[in-house]
Amino acid sequence: PYFINQKSALEELILSCGHICDFYPKFHCELNFIEQYWGAAKLCYQASPHTKNIDEIEANVLASLDNVPLVQIRHYANRSAKFMDTYIKVLIGAQA
């Protein structure tokens, strides 16, 4: 169809701000390192004190995100890149 190369409004907004927009396949958490990062942050959040105060909840969420070390986030990014590389090689091999 004529709209196949049309960018989404979100993608156009991101690009217009000078950022790179890279979409990953949906529901493939091993291909998106942010899912692994959020999982680690959720684990930290579960250990935080239970509260019903929205300001405390927000502070706990932000603290949980900050508690995941950068080296661990980089590990998740490298791991996802290795998964993508493996899938590409398998796909090319299967097509050959």
Summary of the structure (lengths in Angstrom):
residues: 96
radius of gyration: 18.2
end to end distance: 28.8
largest distance: 58.0
contacts: 187
relative contact order: 0.11
helix: 67%
strand: 0%
